[in-house]
Amino acid sequence: MGPTRRLNAEEVAARKQKEVLEKDDTERQLEKILFGDQAGFLDSLNRSAQDDNKALTRVPGEGDSKDGEGDDDEGMEDVADEDLFFLDAGTTNLPDDVMEDLEEEQKEGEQEEHRRKVLWNDSDDERITVSLASNTRLRKLRDTEDDDVVTGLEYIRRLRRQYERLHPTPEWVKYARKKQKRSHNHDDNSDTDSDISIDSPSAGSVKPLAELLRSTGPLTRQGQDPGSDTATSPSRTLKLRPEVIDIQRLKDIASSGPSSIDQLHFHPSYPLLLTAGPSSTINLYHISPSSQNPNPILTSLHVKGTPITTALFSTPSHPIQTQAGTEPTPETKIYLSARRRYFHTWSLHTGTLTRISRPLYQSRSSTESLTRKSKKNHELPTCERLILSPNSAYIALIANTGSNLGTVHLLHTATHQPIAQTRIESLNGIADLAFYRDSTGYSVVGKNGEISEYNISEKRVVARWSDEGAVGTTTLTLGGEIRDPRSSTGIDTLGPDRWVAIGSTSGIVNVYDRRSILSHFAKTLLLSVSATAPAGTSSQTPPTSTSTSTHRPTPLRTLSNLTTPISHLHFSPDPAGQLLIMASRWKKNALRLVHLPSCTVYRNWPTDKTPLGRISSVAISPDGGYLAVGNEAGKVRLWQIRD
């Protein structure tokens, strides 16, 4: 046997190539199925990249193929519940009424977008496409089952439509829009505040209110617009019976808050409620207890570093008379004040907040006088206690400048300039002030229980009288109406209010019928005029002399149901003044309702289980139908009063 020769590498490779048979078509197909090829690998990469952007772009054929699969139940455990069902809209040929509704909604949306001024446009919105069928959270935006890819602008419109479905427009806003549209059609060339868009930068945070409160004329109280048929239609005056009141609790307006609610005020014309407190935040609520979302908050305003002590609506119902003539009706505002030497006005038309700095130091003479007083008392008067007249023409600022002296500064709302001053000598200063119903004057009470009646036109105190058994007077309020004060009492310079209630630190509330008080002053003033007239002559001038002696009338009823200092007294706004609300914040659930003219306390409400808390504010709606109570926990509770 001869020697064995070793093969080199080339010969080994050639021999192996001869031994391996060439692949036939069947083997190539099996290899492609198992291992794939280069073309399949690249196609898989492209498909993976498209799946990552499935929410923005649609892969042709992918969504349709998946919708058709799933005949069996295998592999369905990890699928979300919302993916297992869809709204069966039938075929693409919808009923005529459904198509009309969809076309109407689309047309309204286009008109709304055209009405609003667009401040900025994103060019990408026109080029982007959004798949509604691929994303489960967007399927609710489809009009039909086959609806899928939409443009960016259409996507924005459908999102806005879905939001409006979940949060429908309040009825009072719809009424305001119709009223505004009628005013535009009546005079297209008129230049009014309604030409300002609610989306303008000056609108601030009051966009829902700007469209409501902007109009071509002044705002009026409920029931004074004969053409109105919705939100401001005249409401029936409640007729309450004594001893038992029909009252029902509604959903709370605010369940909690950062501070106590020290201010509550209803708008005189619209179902709006204003709340404020030491948290420096003002909230406006829409009173709608029967809606799907009861009593929603409309807007809010935060004034940094200003613990608010006064927040009031200012809605003049007629032009204001000044020394220079008739001023146009100012815009609707909210007056805000705190323990500062300035106050703010918040315009609901434009949303602007204006600071009125040092209103009591406009003139040089008043500045020098107040500066001399400040050196003695070490304190300048602040705007903490601000009271607005019923016609929103005057502002009264109470300043206790000494231990036995108090001053009432009277300002005009059109100019915010001081026009009069009333000095009251009383132990520990002034306790409270209340304007007459016709805004011709006001009653101011000192802490010693002496009441001074001030007439604005005469700019002087025309009468004084004392509260019976006064011990630390705290509050005073006026209510009701005398239809003809001159014929029934003989005097018309002390206002037409019929009732006056005065509270004290002992919890006692005295209720007086002002008709007897006015009759007494009419007789006294008539005798004083007759005594000063020459013999044989008769005076035809109505009595206007100031009564020098202090009258001490007897109260109609003394109420002793509360035992802590009275902090709140309010009459219902109706002409009869049927309801008196008295409350104390110094004891839990310390609130009582009193019927007038019987002066009887309602015995069925509140009960031991009524959740009032420590009451910090009380308000009653202009029609007397709603009672709002705020407490120190920041809660605002609402009740409906029925006859």
Residue pairs with C-beta under 8 A, 6 or more apart in sequence:
7 15
23 31
32 40
36 44
47 59
50 57
50 59
50 62
51 59
51 62
54 62
54 131
54 134
54 135
55 130
55 131
55 134
55 135
55 138
56 128
56 129
56 130
56 131
57 129
57 131
58 129
58 131
58 133
58 134
58 148
58 149
63 131
63 133
63 134
63 148
67 133
70 76
76 84
80 136
82 136
83 136
86 139
86 145
87 145
88 145
89 144
89 145
92 144
92 146
94 102
94 144
102 143
105 161
106 157
109 157
109 160
109 161
110 157
113 157
116 197
116 198
116 199
117 197
117 199
117 200
119 199
122 152
124 152
125 151
125 152
125 153
125 156
126 151
126 152
126 153
127 152
128 151
128 152
128 155
129 149
129 150
129 151
129 152
130 138
130 149
130 150
130 151
130 152
130 155
131 138
131 148
131 149
132 138
132 139
132 141
132 142
132 147
132 148
132 149
132 150
133 139
133 142
133 147
133 148
134 148
140 162
141 155
141 158
141 159
141 162
142 148
150 158
167 293
168 292
170 286
170 288
170 291
170 296
171 230
171 231
171 288
172 212
172 230
172 231
172 270
172 271
172 286
173 208
173 211
173 212
175 230
175 231
175 232
176 211
176 212
176 213
176 215
177 211
179 215
180 194
180 211
180 214
180 215
183 192
183 194
183 215
183 216
184 194
187 216
190 216
192 214
192 215
192 216
193 214
193 215
193 331
193 349
194 214
194 215
194 216
196 202
196 203
196 210
196 214
196 350
197 203
198 207
198 210
198 211
199 207
202 350
202 351
202 352
203 210
203 350
203 351
204 350
204 351
204 352
204 353
205 299
205 300
205 301
205 351
206 284
206 298
206 299
206 348
206 351
207 299
207 351
208 298
208 299
209 272
209 284
209 298
209 299
209 348
210 348
210 349
210 350
210 351
212 270
213 219
213 270
213 332
213 348
213 349
214 349
218 316
218 317
218 318
218 329
219 268
219 269
219 315
219 316
219 317
219 332
220 232
220 269
220 317
221 268
221 269
221 317
221 622
222 232
222 233
222 234
222 235
222 268
222 269
222 622
222 623
223 232
223 233
223 234
223 235
224 234
224 317
225 232
231 270
231 271
232 269
232 270
235 623
235 625
237 574
237 623
237 624
238 574
238 578
238 623
238 624
238 625
238 641
238 642
238 643
239 578
239 643
240 578
240 579
240 595
240 641
240 643
241 595
241 643
242 595
242 598
242 600
242 602
243 595
243 600
243 602
243 603
243 604
244 602
244 603
244 604
245 593
245 595
245 602
245 604
245 605
245 641
246 641
246 642
246 643
247 605
247 627
247 639
247 640
247 641
247 642
248 639
248 640
248 642
249 637
249 638
249 639
249 640
250 289
250 294
250 295
250 626
250 638
250 639
250 640
251 289
251 294
251 295
251 638
252 295
252 635
252 636
252 637
252 638
253 273
253 275
253 285
253 287
253 295
253 628
253 636
253 637
253 638
254 261
254 275
254 283
254 285
254 634
254 635
254 636
255 635
256 633
256 634
256 635
257 277
257 279
257 633
257 634
257 635
257 636
258 279
258 281
258 634
259 277
259 278
259 279
259 634
260 277
260 278
260 616
260 630
260 631
260 632
260 633
260 634
261 275
261 276
261 277
261 616
261 617
261 630
261 631
261 634
261 635
261 636
262 276
262 277
262 278
262 308
262 309
262 616
262 617
262 630
263 274
263 275
263 276
263 277
263 308
263 309
263 310
263 311
263 312
263 617
263 630
264 273
264 274
264 275
264 617
264 618
264 619
264 628
264 629
264 630
264 636
265 273
265 274
265 311
265 312
265 313
265 619
266 272
266 273
266 274
266 287
266 313
266 619
266 620
266 621
266 622
266 626
266 628
267 273
267 274
267 313
267 315
268 313
268 315
268 622
269 315
269 622
271 286
271 287
271 288
272 284
272 285
272 286
272 287
272 298
272 313
273 284
273 285
273 287
273 295
273 619
273 628
273 636
274 282
274 283
274 284
274 311
274 312
274 313
274 334
275 282
275 283
275 285
275 311
275 630
275 636
276 282
276 283
276 308
276 311
276 336
277 307
277 308
277 616
277 630
277 634
278 307
278 308
279 307
279 634
280 302
280 303
280 304
280 305
280 306
280 307
280 308
281 300
281 301
281 302
281 303
281 308
282 300
282 301
282 302
282 303
282 308
282 311
282 334
282 336
282 346
283 297
283 299
283 300
284 297
284 298
284 299
284 300
285 295
285 296
285 297
285 298
285 636
286 295
286 296
286 297
286 298
287 295
287 621
287 626
287 638
288 294
288 295
288 296
289 295
289 638
289 640
295 638
301 346
301 353
303 336
303 344
303 353
306 336
306 338
306 340
306 344
307 338
307 339
308 336
308 337
308 338
309 337
309 338
309 339
309 384
309 385
310 335
310 336
310 337
310 338
310 343
310 383
310 384
310 385
310 386
310 387
311 334
311 335
311 336
312 334
312 335
312 386
312 388
313 332
313 333
313 334
314 330
314 332
314 333
314 334
314 335
314 345
314 388
314 392
314 413
315 332
315 392
316 329
316 330
316 391
316 392
316 393
316 413
317 391
317 392
318 329
318 391
319 326
319 327
319 328
319 329
320 326
320 327
320 329
320 330
320 391
320 393
320 412
320 413
320 414
321 327
322 412
322 414
322 415
327 414
330 413
330 414
331 347
331 348
331 349
331 350
332 347
332 348
332 349
333 345
333 346
333 347
333 348
334 345
334 346
334 348
335 343
335 344
335 345
335 386
335 388
335 395
336 343
336 344
336 345
336 346
337 343
337 344
337 383
337 384
337 385
337 386
338 383
338 384
339 382
339 384
340 382
340 383
340 384
341 357
341 358
341 360
341 380
341 381
341 382
341 383
342 355
342 356
342 357
342 358
342 359
342 383
343 355
343 356
343 359
343 383
343 386
344 353
344 354
344 355
344 356
345 353
345 354
345 356
346 352
346 353
346 354
347 353
347 354
356 416
359 383
359 397
359 411
359 416
359 417
359 418
360 366
360 370
360 381
360 397
360 399
360 409
360 418
361 367
361 370
362 417
362 418
363 418
366 418
370 380
370 381
373 401
374 380
376 402
377 401
377 402
379 401
381 397
381 399
381 401
381 407
381 409
382 399
383 397
385 397
385 398
385 399
386 395
386 396
386 397
387 395
387 396
387 397
387 398
387 433
387 434
387 435
388 394
388 395
388 396
388 413
388 435
389 395
389 396
389 435
389 439
389 442
390 435
390 436
390 437
390 438
390 439
391 438
391 439
392 413
393 412
393 413
393 414
393 439
394 410
394 411
394 412
394 413
394 419
394 435
394 439
394 456
395 410
395 411
395 412
395 413
395 416
396 408
396 409
396 410
396 411
396 433
396 435
396 442
397 408
397 409
397 411
398 406
398 407
398 408
398 430
398 433
399 406
399 407
399 408
399 409
400 406
400 407
400 428
400 429
400 430
401 407
401 429
402 429
403 427
403 428
403 429
404 425
404 426
404 427
404 428
404 429
405 423
405 424
405 425
405 426
405 429
406 423
406 424
406 426
406 429
406 430
406 446
407 421
407 422
407 423
407 424
407 430
408 421
408 422
408 423
408 424
408 430
408 433
408 442
408 444
408 454
409 418
409 421
410 418
410 419
410 420
410 421
410 422
410 456
411 417
411 418
411 419
412 419
420 456
420 459
422 444
422 452
422 454
422 461
424 430
424 444
424 446
424 450
424 452
425 446
426 446
426 447
426 448
426 450
427 446
427 447
427 448
428 446
428 447
428 448
429 446
429 447
430 444
430 445
430 446
430 447
431 445
431 446
431 447
431 473
431 474
431 475
431 476
432 444
432 445
432 473
432 474
432 475
432 476
432 477
433 442
433 443
433 444
433 445
433 476
434 442
434 443
434 476
434 477
434 478
434 500
435 441
435 442
435 478
436 442
436 443
436 478
436 494
436 495
436 496
436 497
437 478
437 481
437 495
437 496
437 497
438 495
438 496
439 456
440 455
440 456
440 457
440 493
440 495
441 453
441 454
441 455
441 456
441 462
441 493
441 494
441 495
442 454
442 456
443 451
443 452
443 453
443 454
443 476
443 478
443 495
443 500
444 451
444 452
444 454
444 476
445 451
445 452
445 467
445 473
445 476
445 502
446 452
446 473
447 472
447 473
447 474
448 470
448 473
449 466
449 467
449 470
449 471
449 473
449 502
449 504
450 464
450 465
450 466
450 467
450 470
450 550
451 464
451 465
451 466
451 467
451 476
451 500
451 502
452 461
452 463
452 464
453 461
453 462
453 463
453 464
453 465
453 494
453 495
454 460
454 461
454 462
455 461
455 462
455 493
455 494
458 493
458 544
460 546
461 546
462 493
462 494
462 544
462 546
462 547
463 494
463 521
463 546
463 547
463 551
464 547
464 550
464 551
465 517
465 550
465 551
465 552
465 553
466 550
466 551
466 552
467 473
467 502
467 504
467 510
468 510
468 552
468 553
468 554
468 555
468 558
469 508
469 510
469 558
470 502
470 504
471 504
471 505
471 506
471 508
472 504
472 505
472 506
472 565
473 502
473 503
473 504
473 505
474 503
474 504
474 505
474 565
474 566
474 567
475 502
475 503
475 566
475 567
475 568
475 569
476 500
476 501
476 502
476 503
476 569
477 500
477 501
477 569
477 570
477 571
478 495
478 497
478 499
478 500
478 514
478 571
479 497
479 498
479 499
479 500
479 501
479 571
479 572
479 577
479 580
479 596
480 497
480 498
480 499
480 571
480 575
480 576
480 577
480 596
481 496
481 497
481 498
481 575
481 576
481 577
482 488
482 489
482 496
482 497
482 498
482 514
482 515
482 518
483 496
485 491
485 492
485 494
485 495
485 496
485 518
486 492
488 515
489 515
489 518
489 519
489 522
490 518
490 519
490 522
490 523
490 526
491 518
491 519
491 521
491 522
491 525
491 542
491 543
492 542
493 544
494 514
494 517
494 518
494 521
495 514
497 514
498 513
498 514
498 515
498 577
499 511
499 512
499 513
499 514
499 571
499 577
499 580
499 596
500 511
500 512
500 514
500 517
501 509
501 510
501 511
501 512
501 569
501 571
501 580
501 582
502 509
502 510
502 512
502 569
503 509
503 565
503 566
503 567
503 569
503 582
504 565
504 566
505 565
505 566
506 563
506 565
507 560
507 561
507 562
507 563
507 564
507 565
507 566
507 584
508 558
508 559
508 560
508 566
509 558
509 559
509 560
509 562
509 566
509 569
509 582
510 555
510 557
510 558
510 559
511 555
511 556
511 557
511 558
511 559
511 580
511 594
511 596
511 599
512 553
512 555
512 556
513 556
513 597
516 553
517 551
517 553
520 551
520 553
521 547
521 551
522 543
524 547
524 549
524 551
525 543
525 544
525 545
525 547
526 543
528 543
528 545
528 547
529 539
529 541
529 543
529 545
530 539
533 539
556 599
557 599
559 582
559 592
559 594
559 599
559 601
561 582
561 592
561 601
562 582
562 583
562 584
562 587
562 590
562 592
563 587
564 584
564 586
564 587
564 590
565 584
565 586
566 582
566 583
566 584
567 583
567 584
567 585
567 586
567 615
568 581
568 582
568 583
568 584
568 585
568 615
568 617
568 618
569 580
569 581
569 582
570 580
570 581
570 618
570 619
570 620
571 577
571 579
571 580
571 581
571 596
572 578
572 579
572 580
572 581
572 620
572 624
573 620
573 622
573 623
573 624
574 623
574 624
576 596
577 596
578 595
578 596
578 624
579 593
579 594
579 595
579 596
579 620
579 624
579 641
580 593
580 594
580 595
580 596
581 591
581 592
581 593
581 594
581 618
581 620
581 627
582 591
582 592
582 594
583 590
583 591
583 592
583 615
583 618
583 629
584 590
584 591
584 615
585 614
585 615
585 616
585 632
586 614
587 614
588 612
588 613
588 614
589 606
589 608
589 610
589 612
589 613
589 615
590 612
590 615
591 606
591 612
591 615
591 618
591 629
592 601
592 602
592 606
593 601
593 602
593 605
594 600
594 601
594 602
595 601
595 602
606 612
611 637
612 629
612 631
612 637
613 631
613 632
613 633
613 635
614 631
614 632
614 633
615 629
615 630
615 631
616 630
616 631
616 632
617 629
617 630
618 627
618 628
618 629
618 630
619 627
619 628
620 626
620 627
620 628
621 627
621 628
624 641
625 640
625 641
625 642
626 638
626 639
626 640
626 641
627 638
627 639
627 640
627 641
628 636
628 637
628 638
628 639
629 636
629 637
629 639
630 636
630 637
631 637
